[in-house]
């Protein structure tokens, strides 16, 4: 049985990427030789409820015979401590305290999903690194000198909430350039959506002068979207800034958030032992 394999392991970490269309849970068995990684993917959606996630975690704890393990969670929306403040893509979680997810494990890290992903892309080779995520929604992560920048009260990087003028009225960028926007508005195209995002990213380039921007999320699997986005960035950004900025698509898009959660957890545990 699986639990017999884990008796001699040093530590177990569960990282949870809760998304608007899917849920990725990674169970990592840490040891001194090779970490063992087990991924489970589930469908979510606008009706996905906290009780369903609680049951999924309980089933995994039974499957792997887990107790006293660490848990790190990424939430697709705004947070207030451990409480889900608001999310447009998993609204059933609004107001839910993530401490209730497990009675066997210890909740160590709770982050916005884009902030979590930012931990996963930092290379410390540039003074400023940016993560742009576009899927059901749009978000941005910022790292300065190798450290994630959160802003005054943790709400930095809300790129999808920035307004753009569209046919005489202001709309949030998420309403013109996200996967949800394309699904709900047949007048939008991959090219127009990518162009809108590229325009917004050009503002980021001009304001932050980053050395590297990493793009992740399902929308960047779409060639027309990706091409229009990159073309707009190069055309609309200050030339002196964009010519020194590396634009790259994250090759392992599906796991960037759970990888970042693990980095964030490792940093937290390391700082607590100092």
N, C-alpha and C positions, 0 to 999 in steps of 0.2 A: 504494500500500500504506500501511497505518497508520504504519509506522515512518518513512516519508518525511515525514509531517506533523510529526514530533516532533524533527527534527534541530535546529531552532532554539529549542526550548523550554529554559527555565532549569532546571527541577527536576521530578522525578517522585516522587510519594508514593503508596504502596500502603497503604491502611488495611483491616484485616481484622476483621470482626465474626463470630466463630465462635460459633454458637448451637446449641441442642439440636435444632432442627428445620431450620434453614437457615444457610447461610453467605453473607454479603454481603461482597464484595470491591469496593472503590472504587479505581480508578486515577485519580489527579488529576495533570494536567499543568499545573504552575504557570508563569505568565508574567506580564508586566507589563501585559497588556491584559485578557483574560478567561481564567480558569482553565477547562480542559476536563475534564469529569467523565465517567467511564465506569463504570457499575455492572454487576457480574455476580452473579447469585444462583444458589446450588446447594443441593440438599437434603443434609441431614446425618442425624443420628439416633444412636442409642446404639452402633451398629457403625461409625460414621465414624472412619477411622484417620488418623494423622499422614501416612502415605505418600500418602493421597489428596489431602490439602491441599498437600503438597509438589509433587505432580504438577500440580495446578490452578495453583499459583503459577508453576511452570516454563512451563506452557502460555501463561500471560498474559505472562510475560517474553519469550517468543518472539513472541507476537502483536504486542506493542508495541515489540519490539526494545529491551528495557530492560537497562541495566547501571548500577551505582553509584547506584541509587535508594534512597530511604528506605522502611522498612517499619515499620508500627505495628500491633500485634495486641491485640485484646480477647479474653480467655478467660473462659468462663462457670464460674468456680470459684475456688478459692484458688491463689495463686501463691507461689513462693519464688524471687525474682529472675526469671530467664527460664524457669524450670522450672515446668511445670504440676504443681501439688501434688495437687489432688484436684478432680474434677468428677463430679457425679451424672448429668449429661446428656450428656457426651461422655467417658465413662470410658476410652476407648482412648487418650486423651491424658495420662492420669495418669502422671507421671514423665517426660514428654517435654520436652526442652529446645528451646524455640522458636527458638534460634539456628540450628537445623538446617533451618529452613524454606526458606532460599535461600542459594545460594553466590554469587549475582550482586548481590543487594541487601544493605543494611545494616539490621539490626534496631535501631531507635532507641528504640521505646517498647513496653512490655508492661504491660498493665493488666487488672485485672478488668473485665468488661463493664459493670457498673453504675458503677464508678469512671470508666470512659471516658465513659459517657453523661453523668455529672455535669459533666465539662468542657464538654459541649455545651449545657447548660441555664443556665450561670451568666450572669447579667445585671448583677451588681454593684449592683443597686438595693436589695437587702436584706442585712442583716447575716448572716442564716441562710437558705440555700436548700436544699431537700431534693429528691432524686429518688427516686421509688418505682417500681420495675420489677416487673411481674408477667407472666410468660409460662409457660414450662415450669417455672421456678423463681421465687423472690422475692428481691429484693435492694434495698438502699437506699444512696444516695450522699449525702454531706453536704458542703456548701460553706459556709465561714465567712469573711466579709469577702472574698469573691471567690476564696478558695483552697480546693481540695479537702482535706478532712480525712481522713486515712488511719488515724489511731490509732497506738498504740505500735509495732506491727509490721505495719501494713498490712491488718489484718483487720476494720476498722470496717465498719459497715453490714450485718452479717450478719443482717438482719431475719428472713429465712426460717428461720434456725436457732433463733429464739426459741420457747420452748415455750408451748403453750396447753393448758388442761385440756379434754379431749374425752371424754365418756362415761366418766369415772372414771380416765382415764389421760392422761399428758402426751404430746403430739405436737408436732413442729416445725410452725411456721406453714406451711411449704411443703407439709406433708402435709394441710392442711385448706383452703388458700386459693389454691393455684397451679393452673395448667392441667393439670399432671401429676396432681395430686391428684384433680381432677374426672374425669380420664380413667380413673384406677385405682379410684376409689371411687364407685360408683353411688348411694350414699346421700347424697352431697354435691350441692348445687344451686348455681347461679350466685349466688343471693341469699345463701345461707349462707356461701359462700366469700368473697364480697365483704364481708359483715359481719365475718367474722373478720379480714380484712385491715384494714378500717376501725378495728376495735378496737385493733389493733397500731399503726396510724398515729396514733391518739389519744394513745397513750403518747409517741410521737415529738413530737407537738404540745406535750404537757404538759412534756416534758423539755427541748426545744430552743427552744420559742417561735419557730418560723420565720415569716418574712414571706411565704414562697412555697413551695408543694409542687407539683412537676411529676410527673405520672403517665404512665408509658409501658409498652409491652409489649402483646402481643396480647390479654391478658385485658380490657384497657380498651376494646376494640372491642365488648365484650358489654354491652349497656345495663343488664341486671339486675345484673350484677356491679358495674359502675361506680356505679350509683345506690345500691345497698346499701352499698358502701364509703363513699361520700360522706356518706350519711345517718348511718352509724355514727360517722364522724369528728366530724360536727357535734353529735351527741347526746352522745358520750362524752368529748369534749375539754373542757378548762377553757374556759369561755365567753370569758373575757378574752383568751385566747390565740388561739382559733380564729376569733374575729370579725375579727381583724387579719391573718389568714392567707389568702392567695390560693391556691385549689385549681384547678389547670388540667391538662388532658390535652394532652400533647405532640402537635401536629398532624402532625408528620412522624416518626411512631413508627419506621418502618422504617430511618431513616438516623441516628437520634440517636447511636448508638455510633460509627459511622465519622466523623461530624462532630466528636464529642468527641475522638476519637483524633487528628484533624488539629490541633485546638486544643492538645492536650497536646504534640504534636510541635513545633508552632510555638513554644510557650513554652520547650521544652527547647532548641531551636536558638537562640532569642533569648538565653537565659541563658548559653549557651556562648560567645557572641560578646562578652559584656560584659567 
